[in-house]
C-alpha cells in the first residue's frame, strides 16, 4: 500500500480523518490534497477513482498519496479509472 501523506488541519490530519472514518466531501478532499501537494511539489500527476463506496486519489512522481474511507484501508488500493481526475497541479491553481 502506498504511504499516506498527511496534511495538517486545525485539529487533525487527513490520516486521522481516514482512521476515524469521518467522510468529508470529495470536493473538500481533493482541495486539501491539491493544496498539500502544491506546497511540496512544482508539478505532479494526479489520478483518482470515485465510486459509490470508495474514493481513491493517487498522486504520482515523486510522491504517491491515497485517501480511502477507514473500512477500505485493507482493500487493494489500485485504481482503474485515472481519467476521472488527471491533471497538473499547476493547471488547478
N, CA, C and O atoms as a GROMACS GRO file, in nm:
protein
  372
    1UNK      N    1   0.085  -0.118   0.000
    1UNK     CA    2   0.000   0.000   0.000
    1UNK      C    3   0.089   0.124   0.000
    1UNK      O    4   0.189   0.127   0.072
    2UNK      N    5   0.057   0.225  -0.078
    2UNK     CA    6   0.138   0.348  -0.079
    2UNK      C    7   0.135   0.417   0.056
    2UNK      O    8   0.042   0.399   0.134
    3UNK      N    9   0.237   0.495   0.082
    3UNK     CA   10   0.238   0.573   0.205
    3UNK      C   11   0.127   0.676   0.201
    3UNK      O   12   0.097   0.733   0.095
    4UNK      N   13   0.066   0.700   0.316
    4UNK     CA   14  -0.038   0.803   0.325
    4UNK      C   15   0.028   0.931   0.373
    4UNK      O   16   0.080   0.937   0.484
    5UNK      N   17   0.027   1.032   0.290
    5UNK     CA   18   0.085   1.161   0.326
    5UNK      C   19  -0.021   1.242   0.397
    5UNK      O   20  -0.133   1.256   0.348
    6UNK      N   21   0.013   1.296   0.514
    6UNK     CA   22  -0.086   1.370   0.591
    6UNK      C   23  -0.068   1.520   0.572
    6UNK      O   24   0.043   1.570   0.556
    7UNK      N   25  -0.180   1.590   0.575
    7UNK     CA   26  -0.178   1.735   0.572
    7UNK      C   27  -0.234   1.784   0.704
    7UNK      O   28  -0.337   1.736   0.750
    8UNK      N   29  -0.167   1.879   0.766
    8UNK     CA   30  -0.212   1.927   0.896
    8UNK      C   31  -0.333   2.018   0.878
    8UNK      O   32  -0.329   2.115   0.801
    9UNK      N   33  -0.439   1.986   0.948
    9UNK     CA   34  -0.559   2.068   0.953
    9UNK      C   35  -0.563   2.131   1.093
    9UNK      O   36  -0.477   2.098   1.175
   10UNK      N   37  -0.658   2.218   1.122
   10UNK     CA   38  -0.658   2.286   1.252
   10UNK      C   39  -0.642   2.194   1.372
   10UNK      O   40  -0.565   2.225   1.463
   11UNK      N   41  -0.711   2.081   1.375
   11UNK     CA   42  -0.702   1.994   1.492
   11UNK      C   43  -0.686   1.848   1.457
   11UNK      O   44  -0.706   1.761   1.542
   12UNK      N   45  -0.650   1.818   1.333
   12UNK     CA   46  -0.638   1.678   1.294
   12UNK      C   47  -0.560   1.669   1.163
   12UNK      O   48  -0.523   1.771   1.105
   13UNK      N   49  -0.536   1.549   1.117
   13UNK     CA   50  -0.469   1.529   0.989
   13UNK      C   51  -0.558   1.445   0.900
   13UNK      O   52  -0.656   1.386   0.946
   14UNK      N   53  -0.525   1.441   0.772
   14UNK     CA   54  -0.601   1.357   0.681
   14UNK      C   55  -0.597   1.212   0.725
   14UNK      O   56  -0.697   1.140   0.713
   15UNK      N   57  -0.482   1.168   0.776
   15UNK     CA   58  -0.473   1.030   0.824
   15UNK      C   59  -0.570   1.007   0.938
   15UNK      O   60  -0.634   0.902   0.946
   16UNK      N   61  -0.582   1.103   1.027
   16UNK     CA   62  -0.676   1.090   1.139
   16UNK      C   63  -0.820   1.084   1.088
   16UNK      O   64  -0.901   1.006   1.137
   17UNK      N   65  -0.851   1.167   0.989
   17UNK     CA   66  -0.986   1.166   0.932
   17UNK      C   67  -1.016   1.028   0.876
   17UNK      O   68  -1.126   0.975   0.896
   18UNK      N   69  -0.920   0.969   0.805
   18UNK     CA   70  -0.941   0.837   0.748
   18UNK      C   71  -0.957   0.733   0.858
   18UNK      O   72  -1.047   0.649   0.852
   19UNK      N   73  -0.870   0.738   0.959
   19UNK     CA   74  -0.873   0.638   1.065
   19UNK      C   75  -1.002   0.645   1.147
   19UNK      O   76  -1.050   0.542   1.195
   20UNK      N   77  -1.058   0.763   1.162
   20UNK     CA   78  -1.181   0.777   1.241
   20UNK      C   79  -1.306   0.762   1.155
   20UNK      O   80  -1.417   0.782   1.204
   21UNK      N   81  -1.287   0.728   1.028
   21UNK     CA   82  -1.400   0.703   0.938
   21UNK      C   83  -1.486   0.826   0.918
   21UNK      O   84  -1.606   0.815   0.890
   22UNK      N   85  -1.427   0.943   0.931
   22UNK     CA   86  -1.501   1.066   0.903
   22UNK      C   87  -1.497   1.087   0.752
   22UNK      O   88  -1.389   1.101   0.694
   23UNK      N   89  -1.611   1.089   0.691
   23UNK     CA   90  -1.617   1.106   0.546
   23UNK      C   91  -1.639   1.254   0.516
   23UNK      O   92  -1.738   1.313   0.558
   24UNK      N   93  -1.546   1.313   0.443
   24UNK     CA   94  -1.561   1.452   0.404
   24UNK      C   95  -1.595   1.456   0.256
   24UNK      O   96  -1.566   1.362   0.182
   25UNK      N   97  -1.657   1.565   0.211
   25UNK     CA   98  -1.698   1.573   0.070
   25UNK      C   99  -1.579   1.552  -0.023
   25UNK      O  100  -1.467   1.592   0.008
   26UNK      N  101  -1.605   1.489  -0.136
   26UNK     CA  102  -1.499   1.463  -0.233
   26UNK      C  103  -1.430   1.593  -0.274
   26UNK      O  104  -1.308   1.598  -0.285
   27UNK      N  105  -1.509   1.698  -0.297
   27UNK     CA  106  -1.451   1.825  -0.338
   27UNK      C  107  -1.354   1.878  -0.234
   27UNK      O  108  -1.247   1.928  -0.269
   28UNK      N  109  -1.389   1.867  -0.106
   28UNK     CA  110  -1.301   1.914   0.001
   28UNK      C  111  -1.175   1.828   0.010
   28UNK      O  112  -1.066   1.879   0.031
   29UNK      N  113  -1.192   1.698  -0.007
   29UNK     CA  114  -1.077   1.607  -0.005
   29UNK      C  115  -0.979   1.644  -0.115
   29UNK      O  116  -0.858   1.652  -0.090
   30UNK      N  117  -1.030   1.665  -0.235
   30UNK     CA  118  -0.943   1.699  -0.348
   30UNK      C  119  -0.876   1.834  -0.324
   30UNK      O  120  -0.757   1.850  -0.353
   31UNK      N  121  -0.951   1.930  -0.272
   31UNK     CA  122  -0.894   2.062  -0.245
   31UNK      C  123  -0.780   2.054  -0.144
   31UNK      O  124  -0.675   2.116  -0.163
   32UNK      N  125  -0.800   1.978  -0.037
   32UNK     CA  126  -0.696   1.962   0.064
   32UNK      C  127  -0.574   1.892   0.005
   32UNK      O  128  -0.461   1.934   0.029
   33UNK      N  129  -0.598   1.787  -0.072
   33UNK     CA  130  -0.488   1.712  -0.131
   33UNK      C  131  -0.408   1.798  -0.228
   33UNK      O  132  -0.285   1.795  -0.226
   34UNK      N  133  -0.476   1.873  -0.312
   34UNK     CA  134  -0.406   1.958  -0.408
   34UNK      C  135  -0.324   2.065  -0.337
   34UNK      O  136  -0.212   2.094  -0.378
   35UNK      N  137  -0.380   2.123  -0.231
   35UNK     CA  138  -0.305   2.223  -0.155
   35UNK      C  139  -0.181   2.162  -0.091
   35UNK      O  140  -0.074   2.223  -0.091
   36UNK      N  141  -0.196   2.042  -0.037
   36UNK     CA  142  -0.082   1.972   0.023
   36UNK      C  143   0.027   1.946  -0.081
   36UNK      O  144   0.144   1.974  -0.057
   37UNK      N  145  -0.013   1.894  -0.195
   37UNK     CA  146   0.085   1.861  -0.298
   37UNK      C  147   0.150   1.986  -0.356
   37UNK      O  148   0.269   1.986  -0.385
   38UNK      N  149   0.071   2.092  -0.372
   38UNK     CA  150   0.127   2.216  -0.426
   38UNK      C  151   0.233   2.271  -0.333
   38UNK      O  152   0.332   2.330  -0.378
   39UNK      N  153   0.214   2.252  -0.203
   39UNK     CA  154   0.312   2.304  -0.107
   39UNK      C  155   0.442   2.225  -0.110
   39UNK      O  156   0.544   2.273  -0.061
   40UNK      N  157   0.441   2.106  -0.168
   40UNK     CA  158   0.560   2.021  -0.169
   40UNK      C  159   0.623   2.004  -0.307
   40UNK      O  160   0.741   1.971  -0.317
   41UNK      N  161   0.546   2.026  -0.411
   41UNK     CA  162   0.594   1.993  -0.546
   41UNK      C  163   0.566   2.106  -0.643
   41UNK      O  164   0.475   2.187  -0.622
   42UNK      N  165   0.644   2.112  -0.749
   42UNK     CA  166   0.615   2.207  -0.855
   42UNK      C  167   0.504   2.153  -0.944
   42UNK      O  168   0.407   2.223  -0.972
   43UNK      N  169   0.518   2.030  -0.988
   43UNK     CA  170   0.414   1.966  -1.068
   43UNK      C  171   0.400   1.822  -1.023
   43UNK      O  172   0.494   1.762  -0.971
   44UNK      N  173   0.284   1.767  -1.043
   44UNK     CA  174   0.259   1.630  -1.001
   44UNK      C  175   0.139   1.578  -1.078
   44UNK      O  176   0.038   1.646  -1.090
   45UNK      N  177   0.150   1.456  -1.130
   45UNK     CA  178   0.036   1.394  -1.195
   45UNK      C  179  -0.058   1.341  -1.088
   45UNK      O  180  -0.015   1.278  -0.992
   46UNK      N  181  -0.186   1.366  -1.106
   46UNK     CA  182  -0.286   1.321  -1.009
   46UNK      C  183  -0.387   1.234  -1.081
   46UNK      O  184  -0.439   1.271  -1.186
   47UNK      N  185  -0.414   1.118  -1.024
   47UNK     CA  186  -0.512   1.026  -1.078
   47UNK      C  187  -0.609   0.990  -0.967
   47UNK      O  188  -0.573   0.995  -0.849
   48UNK      N  189  -0.729   0.956  -1.002
   48UNK     CA  190  -0.824   0.919  -0.898
   48UNK      C  191  -0.935   0.830  -0.946
   48UNK      O  192  -0.959   0.816  -1.066
   49UNK      N  193  -1.001   0.772  -0.851
   49UNK     CA  194  -1.119   0.690  -0.878
   49UNK      C  195  -1.224   0.726  -0.774
   49UNK      O  196  -1.196   0.725  -0.655
   50UNK      N  197  -1.343   0.756  -0.820
   50UNK     CA  198  -1.452   0.790  -0.730
   50UNK      C  199  -1.568   0.697  -0.762
   50UNK      O  200  -1.623   0.701  -0.873
   51UNK      N  201  -1.606   0.614  -0.668
   51UNK     CA  202  -1.717   0.522  -0.684
   51UNK      C  203  -1.809   0.540  -0.564
   51UNK      O  204  -1.772   0.606  -0.468
   52UNK      N  205  -1.930   0.481  -0.567
   52UNK     CA  206  -2.023   0.500  -0.455
   52UNK      C  207  -1.967   0.458  -0.320
   52UNK      O  208  -2.006   0.514  -0.218
   53UNK      N  209  -1.876   0.360  -0.318
   53UNK     CA  210  -1.830   0.310  -0.188
   53UNK      C  211  -1.685   0.341  -0.157
   53UNK      O  212  -1.634   0.299  -0.053
   54UNK      N  213  -1.617   0.414  -0.245
   54UNK     CA  214  -1.480   0.447  -0.208
   54UNK      C  215  -1.426   0.562  -0.291
   54UNK      O  216  -1.470   0.586  -0.404
   55UNK      N  217  -1.331   0.630  -0.234
   55UNK     CA  218  -1.262   0.738  -0.302
   55UNK      C  219  -1.114   0.705  -0.297
   55UNK      O  220  -1.060   0.682  -0.189
   56UNK      N  221  -1.048   0.704  -0.410
   56UNK     CA  222  -0.905   0.680  -0.414
   56UNK      C  223  -0.843   0.793  -0.496
   56UNK      O  224  -0.881   0.816  -0.610
   57UNK      N  225  -0.749   0.862  -0.437
   57UNK     CA  226  -0.678   0.967  -0.508
   57UNK      C  227  -0.530   0.934  -0.497
   57UNK      O  228  -0.477   0.920  -0.387
   58UNK      N  229  -0.464   0.920  -0.609
   58UNK     CA  230  -0.323   0.882  -0.610
   58UNK      C  231  -0.244   0.988  -0.685
   58UNK      O  232  -0.278   1.023  -0.798
   59UNK      N  233  -0.140   1.038  -0.624
   59UNK     CA  234  -0.051   1.135  -0.688
   59UNK      C  235   0.079   1.065  -0.721
   59UNK      O  236   0.141   1.002  -0.635
   60UNK      N  237   0.121   1.077  -0.845
   60UNK     CA  238   0.242   1.010  -0.890
   60UNK      C  239   0.358   1.108  -0.907
   60UNK      O  240   0.338   1.222  -0.949
   61UNK      N  241   0.476   1.064  -0.873
   61UNK     CA  242   0.604   1.131  -0.901
   61UNK      C  243   0.610   1.273  -0.847
   61UNK      O  244   0.547   1.363  -0.902
   62UNK      N  245   0.686   1.294  -0.740
   62UNK     CA  246   0.765   1.195  -0.670
   62UNK      C  247   0.696   1.136  -0.547
   62UNK      O  248   0.755   1.052  -0.479
   63UNK      N  249   0.573   1.177  -0.518
   63UNK     CA  250   0.504   1.117  -0.404
   63UNK      C  251   0.383   1.040  -0.454
   63UNK      O  252   0.334   1.062  -0.564
   64UNK      N  253   0.337   0.949  -0.371
   64UNK     CA  254   0.216   0.872  -0.403
   64UNK      C  255   0.125   0.887  -0.282
   64UNK      O  256   0.164   0.855  -0.170
   65UNK      N  257   0.006   0.934  -0.306
   65UNK     CA  258  -0.086   0.965  -0.197
   65UNK      C  259  -0.216   0.893  -0.222
   65UNK      O  260  -0.262   0.883  -0.336
   66UNK      N  261  -0.277   0.842  -0.117
   66UNK     CA  262  -0.409   0.783  -0.131
   66UNK      C  263  -0.496   0.827  -0.013
   66UNK      O  264  -0.446   0.846   0.098
   67UNK      N  265  -0.622   0.842  -0.039
   67UNK     CA  266  -0.720   0.872   0.066
   67UNK      C  267  -0.833   0.772   0.048
   67UNK      O  268  -0.895   0.766  -0.058
   68UNK      N  269  -0.859   0.693   0.151
   68UNK     CA  270  -0.964   0.591   0.146
   68UNK      C  271  -1.049   0.600   0.271
   68UNK      O  272  -0.998   0.639   0.376
   69UNK      N  273  -1.177   0.566   0.263
   69UNK     CA  274  -1.255   0.552   0.385
   69UNK      C  275  -1.194   0.444   0.474
   69UNK      O  276  -1.130   0.351   0.424
   70UNK      N  277  -1.211   0.456   0.605
   70UNK     CA  278  -1.146   0.366   0.700
   70UNK      C  279  -1.178   0.220   0.674
   70UNK      O  280  -1.092   0.134   0.689
   71UNK      N  281  -1.302   0.190   0.635
   71UNK     CA  282  -1.338   0.050   0.614
   71UNK      C  283  -1.276  -0.007   0.487
   71UNK      O  284  -1.291  -0.126   0.458
   72UNK      N  285  -1.208   0.076   0.411
   72UNK     CA  286  -1.147   0.032   0.286
   72UNK      C  287  -0.995   0.027   0.295
   72UNK      O  288  -0.928  -0.003   0.196
   73UNK      N  289  -0.938   0.056   0.412
   73UNK     CA  290  -0.794   0.066   0.425
   73UNK      C  291  -0.723  -0.066   0.396
   73UNK      O  292  -0.609  -0.065   0.351
   74UNK      N  293  -0.790  -0.178   0.420
   74UNK     CA  294  -0.726  -0.307   0.396
   74UNK      C  295  -0.748  -0.355   0.252
   74UNK      O  296  -0.691  -0.456   0.211
   75UNK      N  297  -0.829  -0.283   0.178
   75UNK     CA  298  -0.858  -0.323   0.040
   75UNK      C  299  -0.740  -0.289  -0.051
   75UNK      O  300  -0.655  -0.207  -0.016
   76UNK      N  301  -0.738  -0.351  -0.164
   76UNK     CA  302  -0.635  -0.322  -0.264
   76UNK      C  303  -0.655  -0.179  -0.314
   76UNK      O  304  -0.761  -0.148  -0.368
   77UNK      N  305  -0.556  -0.092  -0.298
   77UNK     CA  306  -0.576   0.050  -0.334
   77UNK      C  307  -0.557   0.082  -0.481
   77UNK      O  308  -0.557   0.200  -0.518
   78UNK      N  309  -0.541  -0.017  -0.565
   78UNK     CA  310  -0.519   0.012  -0.707
   78UNK      C  311  -0.641   0.084  -0.765
   78UNK      O  312  -0.755   0.055  -0.729
   79UNK      N  313  -0.615   0.175  -0.854
   79UNK     CA  314  -0.723   0.248  -0.919
   79UNK      C  315  -0.732   0.206  -1.064
   79UNK      O  316  -0.633   0.168  -1.126
   80UNK      N  317  -0.853   0.212  -1.118
   80UNK     CA  318  -0.874   0.165  -1.254
   80UNK      C  319  -0.925   0.274  -1.348
   80UNK      O  320  -0.945   0.249  -1.466
   81UNK      N  321  -0.946   0.392  -1.297
   81UNK     CA  322  -1.001   0.498  -1.382
   81UNK      C  323  -0.923   0.628  -1.365
   81UNK      O  324  -0.976   0.725  -1.311
   82UNK      N  325  -0.796   0.632  -1.410
   82UNK     CA  326  -0.718   0.754  -1.392
   82UNK      C  327  -0.775   0.873  -1.467
   82UNK      O  328  -0.741   0.988  -1.437
   83UNK      N  329  -0.862   0.847  -1.565
   83UNK     CA  330  -0.920   0.960  -1.638
   83UNK      C  331  -1.022   1.038  -1.555
   83UNK      O  332  -1.061   1.148  -1.594
   84UNK      N  333  -1.065   0.981  -1.441
   84UNK     CA  334  -1.162   1.051  -1.358
   84UNK      C  335  -1.105   1.183  -1.309
   84UNK      O  336  -1.172   1.286  -1.311
   85UNK      N  337  -0.980   1.179  -1.264
   85UNK     CA  338  -0.915   1.300  -1.215
   85UNK      C  339  -0.771   1.294  -1.260
   85UNK      O  340  -0.692   1.217  -1.204
   86UNK      N  341  -0.734   1.374  -1.358
   86UNK     CA  342  -0.599   1.364  -1.412
   86UNK      C  343  -0.556   1.502  -1.460
   86UNK      O  344  -0.618   1.558  -1.550
   87UNK      N  345  -0.453   1.557  -1.402
   87UNK     CA  346  -0.406   1.687  -1.446
   87UNK      C  347  -0.283   1.731  -1.370
   87UNK      O  348  -0.236   1.663  -1.279
   88UNK      N  349  -0.232   1.844  -1.409
   88UNK     CA  350  -0.117   1.902  -1.342
   88UNK      C  351  -0.165   1.995  -1.232
   88UNK      O  352  -0.263   2.067  -1.248
   89UNK      N  353  -0.096   1.992  -1.121
   89UNK     CA  354  -0.132   2.082  -1.011
   89UNK      C  355  -0.125   2.227  -1.058
   89UNK      O  356  -0.211   2.307  -1.022
   90UNK      N  357  -0.025   2.260  -1.137
   90UNK     CA  358  -0.011   2.398  -1.183
   90UNK      C  359  -0.132   2.442  -1.264
   90UNK      O  360  -0.160   2.562  -1.272
   91UNK      N  361  -0.205   2.348  -1.324
   91UNK     CA  362  -0.325   2.383  -1.400
   91UNK      C  363  -0.446   2.405  -1.311
   91UNK      O  364  -0.546   2.461  -1.355
   92UNK      N  365  -0.437   2.360  -1.186
   92UNK     CA  366  -0.552   2.368  -1.096
   92UNK      C  367  -0.555   2.497  -1.016
   92UNK      O  368  -0.660   2.534  -0.963
   93UNK      N  369  -0.442   2.567  -1.006
   93UNK     CA  370  -0.435   2.686  -0.922
   93UNK      C  371  -0.397   2.806  -1.004
   93UNK      O  372  -0.386   2.917  -0.951
   0.00000   0.00000   0.00000
